[in-house]
């Protein structure tokens, strides 16, 4: 799982693109198509450079340290105004480019860029900001949970030099200002009647209580001091330690306390009881906009709900057949309970769970070359979530490395409440979050310097999560699901994505309750109640994001079947994967057009 929010999306940007040089004096003049391409790429590069200044965290995530002393002022009126003005300018500049003069690949870049800018303008309209900006934080999306990991010494922020440590302290002051800005936005929402749910705000309060209850020197914010370089002088260590302590005690912790106290004593009373967006003023229009943004398709909530019901029925039938193969006697519900409760499916410890994923990674590495001709330069690390945030996290997620491969990508898995977790789904989770899922898709795009920045590091949820869910199905090709329990594991994960279509739309368009959603998922899967509860509360917090997985995967699966049927013996799975991955995360209609052209050229 990636791309939780606009914030996380900004973290997946890239440094300025080097534009192909125009002809030098005395050399032959470039072809008109090259001139048009150079003009377009100059627009991309100028936009990217300006965006980095407005979104300094984005630069830092790429390893660009020019703005490493700040986080930015996102959430302010000035920030939204600048983002909206940039999108308007970008579309106007793109309108000066003659698309017909571009080659097929550059036309893809043109189309994706135009789609991105139009979607940005929709999100940044005053009407939509009145529904989103005033709800800046919930338990699944918010800087209050992103920042502790970022500043811990184990995140994207480096801690190698004294300047790195000094920049960390400056960012702490910026973080406190952003928290105060969030409080101001919440107050605007209270006044306008556009508020978060009591459920999500109670969860935020619990998250803040957990952070504030930690002794300072045991908190993630103290991590850089625990790992301070031995090369620093004693005087430097003392100065850095004192400065960090002061910034935490005077900036960070007081800001988090102000947020916690305000939410608890003021905002919570006004937060809404109804969980779905249909219970929020303007929520129906917002949900449709979010659906189109997440899926990149014009689909209605009703159509998605029906698609989900069909997929749940299909996967249930597959599960029943696998149950028969195993020889388990009883109903499918009884089989689910067996999978939830049998001790042989329980991880014995966090360490054993970690080693299990490491072993799976080695098996994948041994066969991956048969399915991909291009492999990422970046390594892949495997870690459990930190204990301060694991309770409210998904089963797994991925954090990208740097374009040069020096910082590895990280596959995080959830080890919270181990007795509730089971092992049959481990292979499919690794394939989704690690290789060849998010790690391949994100790394191969950002390592491709031939792409413009927005294609290397931008993207959309339908493509990114659709690819990762498709990557799970490669376990069949690789032979990992011959074991029926492993097959049940991947069917269970596929069922999760199908149930999301039903439950997300059920909550936000049909008025389902939390318990109704939990009961539906418990009935149709072998998931434990802890995982199901976290999933349902995620859909409440981030409407529509979970719809993208199935929609994207079904598109990629359909395109592969089409290519196999049309190309016959000419079909090469490695070439197909190159076509899917070589131009970054495309909106699904653009991806489909690209694959159709590739098929037509091959036959």
ZAFI-279582 format. One line per field, with one value per residue (C-alpha): residue number from 0; residue in three letters; x, y, z. Coordinates in steps of 0.5 Angstrom, whole numbers, plus 2048, in hexadecimal, padded with zeros to 3 digits. Layout:
N
n = [NUM:...]
res = [Ala:...]
x = [X:...]
y = [Y:...]
z = [Z:...]
END
This chain:
603
n = [0:1:2:3:4:5:6:7:8:9:10:11:12:13:14:15:16:17:18:19:20:21:22:23:24:25:26:27:28:29:30:31:32:33:34:35:36:37:38:39:40:41:42:43:44:45:46:47:48:49:50:51:52:53:54:55:56:57:58:59:60:61:62:63:64:65:66:67:68:69:70:71:72:73:74:75:76:77:78:79:80:81:82:83:84:85:86:87:88:89:90:91:92:93:94:95:96:97:98:99:100:101:102:103:104:105:106:107:108:109:110:111:112:113:114:115:116:117:118:119:120:121:122:123:124:125:126:127:128:129:130:131:132:133:134:135:136:137:138:139:140:141:142:143:144:145:146:147:148:149:150:151:152:153:154:155:156:157:158:159:160:161:162:163:164:165:166:167:168:169:170:171:172:173:174:175:176:177:178:179:180:181:182:183:184:185:186:187:188:189:190:191:192:193:194:195:196:197:198:199:200:201:202:203:204:205:206:207:208:209:210:211:212:213:214:215:216:217:218:219:220:221:222:223:224:225:226:227:228:229:230:231:232:233:234:235:236:237:238:239:240:241:242:243:244:245:246:247:248:249:250:251:252:253:254:255:256:257:258:259:260:261:262:263:264:265:266:267:268:269:270:271:272:273:274:275:276:277:278:279:280:281:282:283:284:285:286:287:288:289:290:291:292:293:294:295:296:297:298:299:300:301:302:303:304:305:306:307:308:309:310:311:312:313:314:315:316:317:318:319:320:321:322:323:324:325:326:327:328:329:330:331:332:333:334:335:336:337:338:339:340:341:342:343:344:345:346:347:348:349:350:351:352:353:354:355:356:357:358:359:360:361:362:363:364:365:366:367:368:369:370:371:372:373:374:375:376:377:378:379:380:381:382:383:384:385:386:387:388:389:390:391:392:393:394:395:396:397:398:399:400:401:402:403:404:405:406:407:408:409:410:411:412:413:414:415:416:417:418:419:420:421:422:423:424:425:426:427:428:429:430:431:432:433:434:435:436:437:438:439:440:441:442:443:444:445:446:447:448:449:450:451:452:453:454:455:456:457:458:459:460:461:462:463:464:465:466:467:468:469:470:471:472:473:474:475:476:477:478:479:480:481:482:483:484:485:486:487:488:489:490:491:492:493:494:495:496:497:498:499:500:501:502:503:504:505:506:507:508:509:510:511:512:513:514:515:516:517:518:519:520:521:522:523:524:525:526:527:528:529:530:531:532:533:534:535:536:537:538:539:540:541:542:543:544:545:546:547:548:549:550:551:552:553:554:555:556:557:558:559:560:561:562:563:564:565:566:567:568:569:570:571:572:573:574:575:576:577:578:579:580:581:582:583:584:585:586:587:588:589:590:591:592:593:594:595:596:597:598:599:600:601:602]
res = [Unk:Unk:Unk:Unk:Unk:Unk:Unk:Unk:Unk:Unk:Unk:Unk:Unk:Unk:Unk:Unk:Unk:Unk:Unk:Unk:Unk:Unk:Unk:Unk:Unk:Unk:Unk:Unk:Unk:Unk:Unk:Unk:Unk:Unk:Unk:Unk:Unk:Unk:Unk:Unk:Unk:Unk:Unk:Unk:Unk:Unk:Unk:Unk:Unk:Unk:Unk:Unk:Unk:Unk:Unk:Unk:Unk:Unk:Unk:Unk:Unk:Unk:Unk:Unk:Unk:Unk:Unk:Unk:Unk:Unk:Unk:Unk:Unk:Unk:Unk:Unk:Unk:Unk:Unk:Unk:Unk:Unk:Unk:Unk:Unk:Unk:Unk:Unk:Unk:Unk:Unk:Unk:Unk:Unk:Unk:Unk:Unk:Unk:Unk:Unk:Unk:Unk:Unk:Unk:Unk:Unk:Unk:Unk:Unk:Unk:Unk:Unk:Unk:Unk:Unk:Unk:Unk:Unk:Unk:Unk:Unk:Unk:Unk:Unk:Unk:Unk:Unk:Unk:Unk:Unk:Unk:Unk:Unk:Unk:Unk:Unk:Unk:Unk:Unk:Unk:Unk:Unk:Unk:Unk:Unk:Unk:Unk:Unk:Unk:Unk:Unk:Unk:Unk:Unk:Unk:Unk:Unk:Unk:Unk:Unk:Unk:Unk:Unk:Unk:Unk:Unk:Unk:Unk:Unk:Unk:Unk:Unk:Unk:Unk:Unk:Unk:Unk:Unk:Unk:Unk:Unk:Unk:Unk:Unk:Unk:Unk:Unk:Unk:Unk:Unk:Unk:Unk:Unk:Unk:Unk:Unk:Unk:Unk:Unk:Unk:Unk:Unk:Unk:Unk:Unk:Unk:Unk:Unk:Unk:Unk:Unk:Unk:Unk:Unk:Unk:Unk:Unk:Unk:Unk:Unk:Unk:Unk:Unk:Unk:Unk:Unk:Unk:Unk:Unk:Unk:Unk:Unk:Unk:Unk:Unk:Unk:Unk:Unk:Unk:Unk:Unk:Unk:Unk:Unk:Unk:Unk:Unk:Unk:Unk:Unk:Unk:Unk:Unk:Unk:Unk:Unk:Unk:Unk:Unk:Unk:Unk:Unk:Unk:Unk:Unk:Unk:Unk:Unk:Unk:Unk:Unk:Unk:Unk:Unk:Unk:Unk:Unk:Unk:Unk:Unk:Unk:Unk:Unk:Unk:Unk:Unk:Unk:Unk:Unk:Unk:Unk:Unk:Unk:Unk:Unk:Unk:Unk:Unk:Unk:Unk:Unk:Unk:Unk:Unk:Unk:Unk:Unk:Unk:Unk:Unk:Unk:Unk:Unk:Unk:Unk:Unk:Unk:Unk:Unk:Unk:Unk:Unk:Unk:Unk:Unk:Unk:Unk:Unk:Unk:Unk:Unk:Unk:Unk:Unk:Unk:Unk:Unk:Unk:Unk:Unk:Unk:Unk:Unk:Unk:Unk:Unk:Unk:Unk:Unk:Unk:Unk:Unk:Unk:Unk:Unk:Unk:Unk:Unk:Unk:Unk:Unk:Unk:Unk:Unk:Unk:Unk:Unk:Unk:Unk:Unk:Unk:Unk:Unk:Unk:Unk:Unk:Unk:Unk:Unk:Unk:Unk:Unk:Unk:Unk:Unk:Unk:Unk:Unk:Unk:Unk:Unk:Unk:Unk:Unk:Unk:Unk:Unk:Unk:Unk:Unk:Unk:Unk:Unk:Unk:Unk:Unk:Unk:Unk:Unk:Unk:Unk:Unk:Unk:Unk:Unk:Unk:Unk:Unk:Unk:Unk:Unk:Unk:Unk:Unk:Unk:Unk:Unk:Unk:Unk:Unk:Unk:Unk:Unk:Unk:Unk:Unk:Unk:Unk:Unk:Unk:Unk:Unk:Unk:Unk:Unk:Unk:Unk:Unk:Unk:Unk:Unk:Unk:Unk:Unk:Unk:Unk:Unk:Unk:Unk:Unk:Unk:Unk:Unk:Unk:Unk:Unk:Unk:Unk:Unk:Unk:Unk:Unk:Unk:Unk:Unk:Unk:Unk:Unk:Unk:Unk:Unk:Unk:Unk:Unk:Unk:Unk:Unk:Unk:Unk:Unk:Unk:Unk:Unk:Unk:Unk:Unk:Unk:Unk:Unk:Unk:Unk:Unk:Unk:Unk:Unk:Unk:Unk:Unk:Unk:Unk:Unk:Unk:Unk:Unk:Unk:Unk:Unk:Unk:Unk:Unk:Unk:Unk:Unk:Unk:Unk:Unk:Unk:Unk:Unk:Unk:Unk:Unk:Unk:Unk:Unk:Unk:Unk:Unk:Unk:Unk:Unk:Unk:Unk:Unk:Unk:Unk:Unk:Unk:Unk:Unk:Unk:Unk:Unk:Unk:Unk:Unk:Unk:Unk:Unk:Unk:Unk:Unk:Unk:Unk:Unk:Unk:Unk:Unk:Unk:Unk:Unk:Unk:Unk:Unk:Unk:Unk:Unk:Unk:Unk:Unk:Unk:Unk:Unk:Unk:Unk:Unk:Unk:Unk:Unk:Unk:Unk:Unk:Unk:Unk:Unk:Unk:Unk:Unk:Unk:Unk:Unk:Unk:Unk]
x = [800:802:800:7FC:7FB:7FD:802:805:804:809:80E:80E:811:818:81D:81D:81E:824:821:824:828:826:82B:831:833:836:833:82D:826:822:81C:815:813:819:818:811:814:819:814:80F:815:817:810:810:817:815:80F:812:818:812:80E:815:815:80E:80E:815:814:813:81A:81D:81A:81D:824:824:826:825:81F:821:820:818:812:80E:807:803:7FC:7FC:7F8:7FE:800:7FA:7FA:801:7FF:7F9:7FC:802:7FD:7F9:800:802:7FC:7FD:804:802:7FD:803:805:803:802:801:809:80B:80C:808:80C:80C:805:804:808:803:7FD:7FF:801:7FB:7F7:7FB:7FA:7F3:7F2:7F6:7F1:7EB:7EE:7F0:7EA:7E7:7E1:7E5:7EA:7E4:7E3:7EA:7EF:7EB:7EC:7F3:7F5:7F2:7F4:7F6:7F9:7FC:803:803:804:808:80D:810:812:815:819:81B:822:81F:81B:81C:820:827:82B:833:835:834:830:82B:82A:82A:825:821:820:81D:818:816:814:810:80D:80A:807:804:801:7FE:7FC:7F8:7F4:7F2:7F0:7EC:7E9:7E6:7E3:7DF:7DD:7DB:7D8:7DD:7E0:7E3:7E0:7E0:7E3:7E9:7EA:7EA:7F0:7F4:7F3:7F6:7FB:7FD:7FD:801:807:806:806:80D:813:817:81D:819:815:816:818:81F:821:826:82A:82A:82D:832:838:83E:842:83F:843:840:83F:83B:837:835:833:82F:82C:82A:827:823:820:81E:81B:817:815:813:811:80F:80B:808:805:802:800:7FC:7F9:7F7:7F4:7F0:7ED:7EB:7E8:7E5:7E5:7E3:7DC:7DB:7DD:7D8:7D5:7D4:7DA:7D9:7D9:7D2:7D1:7D6:7D4:7D6:7D8:7D5:7D8:7DF:7DE:7DD:7E3:7E7:7E5:7E7:7ED:7EF:7ED:7EE:7E8:7E1:7DD:7D7:7D7:7D1:7D5:7DB:7D7:7D4:7DB:7DD:7D7:7D9:7E0:7DF:7DA:7DF:7E5:7E1:7E0:7E7:7E8:7E3:7E7:7ED:7EA:7E8:7EF:7F1:7EC:7E9:7E2:7DD:7DB:7DF:7DE:7E0:7E6:7E8:7E7:7EC:7F1:7F0:7F1:7F6:7FC:800:7FE:801:807:80B:80F:811:817:814:810:815:819:813:813:81B:81A:814:819:81E:819:817:81E:81F:81A:819:81D:818:813:817:81C:81E:81F:81F:826:823:824:81E:81E:818:816:810:80D:80F:80B:809:805:803:7FC:7F9:7FD:7FB:7FE:804:806:80C:811:815:81C:820:821:829:827:82B:825:822:81A:817:811:80E:80A:805:807:802:7FD:801:7FC:7F7:7FC:7FC:802:7FE:7FE:806:808:802:804:80B:80A:805:809:810:812:810:80A:80B:813:813:80E:811:818:818:814:819:81F:81D:820:81D:816:814:814:80C:80D:813:810:808:803:7FC:7F9:7F5:7FC:800:7FC:7F9:800:802:7FB:7FD:804:801:7FE:805:806:801:806:80C:80A:809:801:802:801:7FA:7FB:7FF:7F9:7F4:7F9:7F9:7F2:7F0:7F4:7F0:7EA:7EC:7ED:7E6:7E3:7E6:7E1:7DB:7DD:7E0:7DA:7D5:7D8:7D8:7D3:7CE:7CE:7D1:7D3:7DA:7D7:7D4:7DA:7DE:7D9:7D9:7E1:7E1:7DB:7DF:7E6:7EB:7EE:7EE:7EA:7F0:7F2:7EB:7E9:7F0:7ED:7E6:7E9:7EE:7E8:7E4:7EB:7ED:7E7:7E8:7EF:7EE:7E9:7EF:7F3:7EE:7EC:7F3:7F5:7EF:7F1:7F8:7F6:7F1:7F7:7FB:7F6:7F4:7FC:7FD:7F7:7F8:800:800:807:80A:808:80D:80C:812:810:809:80C:811:80B:807:80D:811:80D:80B:805:800:7F8:7F5:7F2:7F9:7FC:7F6:7F8:7FF:7FE:7FA:7FF:804:800:7FE:805:807:802]
y = [800:807:80E:80F:816:81D:81D:816:818:81E:819:815:81B:81C:820:825:821:823:825:823:828:82C:82C:830:836:833:82C:82A:82C:827:824:828:822:822:82A:828:823:828:82D:828:825:82C:82E:827:829:830:82E:828:82D:832:82C:82A:831:831:82A:829:822:820:822:81F:818:818:81A:821:825:82C:82D:828:82D:82E:82A:82F:833:82E:82F:836:83B:83D:836:834:83B:839:832:834:83A:835:830:835:837:830:82F:836:834:82D:830:833:82C:829:822:81F:821:81C:815:810:810:817:817:813:818:81E:81A:818:81F:822:81D:81F:826:825:821:826:82B:827:826:82D:830:835:830:82A:82D:82F:828:825:82A:82B:824:824:81E:817:811:80E:815:81A:81D:81B:814:815:81A:815:810:815:818:812:811:80B:80F:813:819:817:818:818:81F:824:828:822:823:82A:82A:825:82A:82F:82A:829:830:830:82A:82D:833:82E:82B:831:832:82C:82E:835:831:82C:832:835:82E:82F:835:833:82C:828:823:81D:817:816:80F:812:817:813:80E:815:816:80F:810:817:814:80E:813:818:812:810:812:817:813:80D:810:810:817:815:810:815:816:80E:80D:814:812:811:816:81C:81F:81F:826:825:81F:823:829:825:821:828:82B:825:824:82C:82B:825:828:82F:82E:827:824:82B:82B:823:825:82B:827:821:826:829:823:820:826:82A:827:820:822:825:81F:81B:815:812:80F:80F:816:815:818:81E:824:824:81D:81A:81E:81D:816:816:81A:815:80F:812:814:80E:809:80E:80C:80F:80A:80B:808:803:800:7FF:7FC:7F7:7F5:7F4:7EF:7EB:7EB:7E8:7E3:7E1:7E0:7DD:7D7:7D7:7D6:7D1:7CD:7CE:7CC:7C5:7C4:7C5:7C0:7C4:7C2:7C7:7CE:7D3:7D8:7D2:7D1:7D9:7D8:7D2:7D7:7DC:7D8:7D2:7D3:7D0:7D7:7DB:7DF:7DD:7E4:7EA:7E7:7E1:7E5:7EA:7E3:7E0:7E6:7E6:7DF:7E1:7E6:7E1:7DD:7E2:7E5:7DE:7DE:7E5:7E6:7E1:7E7:7ED:7EF:7F6:7F5:7FB:7FE:7FF:7FA:7F8:7F8:7F4:7F7:7F7:7FD:801:7FF:807:806:7FF:7FF:803:801:7FC:7F5:7F8:7FE:800:806:808:809:80E:80E:80D:806:809:809:802:801:7FE:7F9:7FA:7F5:7F5:7F1:7F4:7EF:7E9:7E4:7E7:7E6:7E0:7DE:7DB:7E2:7E4:7E2:7E6:7EC:7EC:7EC:7F2:7F7:7F4:7F1:7F1:7F5:7FC:7FC:7FA:7FF:805:804:802:809:80D:80A:80B:812:812:814:81B:81C:81B:814:812:814:815:811:80F:809:805:804:803:7FF:7FB:7F9:7F7:7F3:7F0:7EE:7EA:7E6:7E4:7DF:7DB:7DB:7DB:7D4:7D7:7D5:7CE:7CD:7CE:7D2:7D7:7D7:7D8:7DE:7E1:7E0:7E3:7E9:7EA:7E9:7EF:7F3:7F1:7F2:7F9:7FB:7F9:7FC:803:804:801:806:80C:80B:807:809:802:802:800:7FA:7F8:7F9:7F5:7EF:7EF:7EE:7E9:7E5:7E5:7E4:7E0:7E7:7E8:7ED:7F2:7F2:7F3:7F9:7FC:7FC:7FE:804:806:806:80B:80F:80F:80E:80B:80A:802:802:803:7FC:7F7:7FC:7FD:7F6:7F4:7F8:7F6:7EE:7F0:7F3:7ED:7E8:7ED:7ED:7E5:7E4:7E9:7E7:7E0:7DD:7E4:7E6:7E7:7E8:7EC:7F1:7F1:7F3:7F8:7FC:7FC:7FF:803:809:80A:80A:80C:80D:807:809:80C:805:801:806:804:7FD:7FC:800:7FB:7F5:7F8:7F9:7F2:7EF]
z = [800:7FE:7FD:803:801:7FE:803:801:7FA:7FA:7FD:7F7:7F3:7EF:7EE:7E8:7E1:7DD:7D6:7D0:7CD:7C7:7C1:7C2:7BD:7B6:7B8:7B3:7B6:7BA:7B7:7B8:7BD:7C1:7C2:7C4:7C9:7CC:7CD:7D0:7D5:7D7:7D9:7DD:7E0:7E2:7E5:7E9:7EC:7EE:7F1:7F5:7F9:7FB:7FD:800:803:7FC:7FB:801:7FF:7F9:7FC:7FA:800:7FE:802:808:80D:80C:80B:807:809:806:809:808:804:800:7FF:7FC:7F8:7F5:7F3:7F0:7EC:7EA:7E7:7E3:7E0:7DF:7DB:7D7:7D5:7D3:7CE:7CA:7C9:7C2:7C5:7BD:7BC:7C2:7C2:7C5:7CC:7CC:7CB:7D1:7D5:7D2:7D4:7DB:7DD:7DA:7DE:7E5:7E4:7E3:7E9:7ED:7EB:7ED:7F4:7F5:7F3:7F9:7F9:7FA:7FF:803:804:805:807:80E:80F:80F:814:815:818:811:80E:812:813:81A:818:812:816:81C:817:812:818:81B:818:814:80F:809:80D:80D:813:811:812:818:812:812:819:819:813:817:81D:818:815:81C:81D:816:818:81E:81A:815:81B:81D:816:816:81D:819:813:818:81B:814:813:81A:818:811:813:80F:814:815:819:820:81F:81B:820:826:822:821:828:82A:825:828:82F:82E:82B:831:836:833:837:833:832:830:82B:823:823:828:823:81F:826:827:821:821:81D:820:81C:81F:825:82C:82C:825:828:82F:82A:826:82C:82F:829:828:82F:82F:828:82B:831:82F:828:826:82C:82E:827:827:82E:82C:826:82B:830:82B:827:82E:831:82B:825:827:829:822:81E:81A:81C:815:812:80B:807:805:80C:80B:808:800:802:7FC:7F7:7FA:7FA:7F2:7F1:7F6:7F2:7EB:7EE:7F1:7EB:7E6:7E3:7E3:7E7:7EC:7F3:7F1:7EB:7F0:7F5:7F0:7ED:7F4:7F6:7EF:7F1:7F8:7F5:7F0:7F5:7FA:7F5:7F4:7FC:7FC:7F7:7FB:801:7FE:7FB:802:805:80A:80C:80E:80B:808:80F:813:80E:80F:817:816:813:818:81E:81C:820:81A:816:81C:81B:822:822:81F:81D:81A:816:814:812:80E:80A:808:806:802:7FF:7FD:7F9:7F5:7F3:7F1:7EB:7EA:7E4:7E0:7E1:7E0:7DC:7E0:7E7:7EC:7EF:7F5:7FB:7FF:806:80A:811:816:817:81D:823:824:81E:81C:820:81A:814:80F:80E:80A:806:802:803:7FC:7FC:7F8:7F1:7F1:7F5:7FB:800:7FF:7FF:805:806:80C:80F:815:81C:820:824:821:824:81F:819:814:810:809:806:807:800:7FD:802:800:7F8:7F9:7FD:7FC:7F5:7F0:7F3:7F5:7F6:7EE:7EC:7F0:7EF:7E8:7E6:7EB:7E8:7E1:7E0:7D9:7DC:7DE:7E5:7E6:7E3:7E7:7ED:7ED:7EB:7ED:7F2:7ED:7E9:7EF:7F3:7ED:7EB:7F2:7F2:7EB:7EE:7F3:7EE:7EB:7F1:7EC:7E6:7EB:7EE:7F5:7F6:7F5:7FC:7FD:804:800:7FB:800:803:7FC:7FB:802:800:7F9:7FD:801:7FB:7F8:7FF:7FF:7F9:7FD:804:802:7FD:803:808:804:7FF:802:80A:80C:814:816:819:813:80F:814:814:80C:80C:811:80E:807:809:80E:810:818:81B:81D:815:813:818:816:80F:810:814:80E:809:80E:80E:807:802:7FB:7FC:7FD:7F7:7F2:7F4:7F0:7EB:7E9:7E9:7E5:7E0:7E0:7E0:7DA:7D6:7D7:7D5:7CF:7CD:7CE:7CA:7C4:7C4:7C5:7C4:7C4:7CB:7D0:7D7:7D8:7D2:7D5:7DC:7D9:7D5:7DB:7E0:7DB:7DB:7E2:7E5:7E0:7E0:7DE:7D8:7D6:7D8:7D4:7CD:7CE:7CF:7C9:7C4:7C7:7C5:7BE:7BC:7BE:7BA]
END
